[in-house]
Amino acid sequence: MEITKKMVEKTATKLTAEEILEGKVLSVKWEPKLKYAWDNGPAIGRYLAELKNGKIIAKKCDKCHRIMIPPRMFCELCWVPSGEWVYVKDTGIVNTWIIGHVDWKAKRLDIKGGVRPITLSIIEIDGASKGMGILHHLGEVDPWKIHRGMKVKAVWKPPEERTGSITDIKYFKPVK
Amino acid sequence: MSKRVAIIGIGTTGFRATTPDVSYRELTYEAAMKAYLDAGVEPKDIGSFVATSEDFLEGYSISDEYSPDQLGAVLRPIYTVPGDFIHSLASAYMMILSGVGPISVAQGLSKASNMLTLSEMVTFGMDPIYNRPLKESPHAVAGLEMARFLYETGTTREQCAKVVVKNRKNALNNPYAGHGVLVNPDYVLNSEVISYPLTQMDISPHSDGAVVVVLAEEEAAKALCDKPIWIRGIGWCSDTPGLETRNWAEAIYAQMAAEMAYKMAGIRYPRKEIDFAEINDEFSYKELQHLEAMRVCKKGEAGPLTEIGGTEITGEFPVNTSGGCLGVGNLYELNGGHKVFEVVQQLRGEAGKNQLKNVTTGLAQSWRGIPTTTGTVVILSN
């Protein structure tokens, strides 16, 4: 059966935004207070501590020999505890990227008005196994000139501003 | 007749109020390594994996995406159940019956210490139109239920206090338990009032930890394991959720879950055919209410049975030899996990100082906690 305009007018209750805002219909506002303090464990803990030092650290699997970032206490593929800690470089290559016209709250950016698009990228880190990397922003680059395999390097916050977070790296910029 | 399925491996981290040295990944990894070693299997031998998690408690939306790595289940058949561990156990059991593979795994985890606003998280589970605007603490729901249960059954606060004394004492001899302590009934009765008749000591303190269990179909179980623990019956049930209309005195959800498991196991007289039980005791009175729902006692008889020591380790029908939620800690989705772990240990004769003599059949029962009316039951035999 097809729903016609006439059927909608006869059966539906019309509701305007004003009626909701003015409290003419029942509405419930609830702001959940959901707070967590996740225990990092040794792997994520040291990864973040090293970021604060301006370094990127990985962990090696002694079985498949992968150098894994972010580091983990066990190799999820070989099912064995991971081995030694290995520093990797703060350079890498672009695996994939976007030229984002909406922000993370789905709000449209005023690109025509001069706002820079969001250039988020997966960066394969030099020294880590192929395909392992960091999700981060690209900067100091024309968004339309980013290309697959482009060489990039981390731009770090000054040491006194670092907090032990992935944002201790401001972004990655192209290098020759 | 269905295939027979047994538990052939168990692993746990043990349970502590906090676990600041490890993330949830390492917690499950440790429990999984122990369970696989116990069962003599490797991840490649396992046909399917069932994890347990509840997004708001983990603090991740779609938290199931984070479950494969630490179980060795990357690129393998796995899904997550947002229920009690025994729901996951039932799923893992059905995987075997469905022919997905002869070996399956169920996992559960608690990182309760990481939830900074636990009370708000539980309140967020209440009805947004009818209940939340009244801004009550979740413990009010437990208080309401306790009051009605005491009134209808003639159970006393003193009898509830005996549950606390017993379970927290049992926990002292369980190396995995996080909250063992010797207290007397007066200490419980005079502890801070939360929602009268419920006091602070009637409430189980929370714990962190992980449990992994390996299941196998009969042929594989006999080949791999000297002491297979057979799943004889399993059941689950949910009542209507409304606080306004539920039965406040009786745990009908637990009773129906038990009847489902009893029917499957062919059990008619639980008190005679079952030797001991691990019963959900997130609040002291819940142990008594749930015992009556299991038909171990008639209505109003669990309190007196407890009072005369009938549910002690030395008693006629031991209940919560592990220490229960009160002594081990409230593990939320994992509550059923520690119950199953303890029943398996008892049936294998590996329960240490709390070991019962000559036991062949045990029952593990769990509840989804405030504000739910969801229960699970599993019956195991050696």
HADDOCK unambig.tbl for C-alpha pairs under 7 A between the chains (distance, minus, plus):
assign (segid A and resid 28 and name CA) (segid B and resid 129 and name CA) 6.84 0.50 0.50
assign (segid A and resid 32 and name CA) (segid B and resid 120 and name CA) 6.91 0.50 0.50
assign (segid A and resid 32 and name CA) (segid B and resid 124 and name CA) 6.77 0.50 0.50
assign (segid A and resid 33 and name CA) (segid B and resid 117 and name CA) 6.66 0.50 0.50
assign (segid A and resid 33 and name CA) (segid B and resid 120 and name CA) 6.12 0.50 0.50
assign (segid A and resid 34 and name CA) (segid B and resid 117 and name CA) 5.87 0.50 0.50
assign (segid A and resid 34 and name CA) (segid B and resid 121 and name CA) 6.44 0.50 0.50
assign (segid A and resid 35 and name CA) (segid B and resid 115 and name CA) 6.35 0.50 0.50
assign (segid A and resid 35 and name CA) (segid B and resid 116 and name CA) 5.22 0.50 0.50
assign (segid A and resid 35 and name CA) (segid B and resid 117 and name CA) 5.56 0.50 0.50
assign (segid A and resid 36 and name CA) (segid B and resid 59 and name CA) 6.52 0.50 0.50
assign (segid A and resid 36 and name CA) (segid B and resid 114 and name CA) 5.36 0.50 0.50
assign (segid A and resid 36 and name CA) (segid B and resid 115 and name CA) 4.75 0.50 0.50
assign (segid A and resid 36 and name CA) (segid B and resid 116 and name CA) 5.21 0.50 0.50
assign (segid A and resid 37 and name CA) (segid B and resid 114 and name CA) 4.82 0.50 0.50
assign (segid A and resid 37 and name CA) (segid B and resid 115 and name CA) 6.62 0.50 0.50
assign (segid A and resid 37 and name CA) (segid B and resid 116 and name CA) 6.71 0.50 0.50
assign (segid A and resid 38 and name CA) (segid B and resid 114 and name CA) 5.38 0.50 0.50
assign (segid A and resid 39 and name CA) (segid B and resid 20 and name CA) 5.57 0.50 0.50
assign (segid A and resid 39 and name CA) (segid B and resid 22 and name CA) 6.27 0.50 0.50
assign (segid A and resid 39 and name CA) (segid B and resid 23 and name CA) 5.06 0.50 0.50
assign (segid A and resid 40 and name CA) (segid B and resid 22 and name CA) 6.52 0.50 0.50
assign (segid A and resid 40 and name CA) (segid B and resid 23 and name CA) 5.10 0.50 0.50
assign (segid A and resid 41 and name CA) (segid B and resid 21 and name CA) 5.40 0.50 0.50
assign (segid A and resid 41 and name CA) (segid B and resid 22 and name CA) 3.87 0.50 0.50
assign (segid A and resid 41 and name CA) (segid B and resid 23 and name CA) 4.47 0.50 0.50
assign (segid A and resid 42 and name CA) (segid B and resid 22 and name CA) 6.67 0.50 0.50
assign (segid A and resid 76 and name CA) (segid B and resid 69 and name CA) 4.92 0.50 0.50
assign (segid A and resid 76 and name CA) (segid B and resid 70 and name CA) 6.55 0.50 0.50
assign (segid A and resid 76 and name CA) (segid B and resid 72 and name CA) 5.90 0.50 0.50
assign (segid A and resid 76 and name CA) (segid B and resid 74 and name CA) 6.92 0.50 0.50
assign (segid A and resid 77 and name CA) (segid B and resid 72 and name CA) 6.85 0.50 0.50
assign (segid A and resid 77 and name CA) (segid B and resid 74 and name CA) 6.82 0.50 0.50
assign (segid A and resid 79 and name CA) (segid B and resid 72 and name CA) 5.82 0.50 0.50
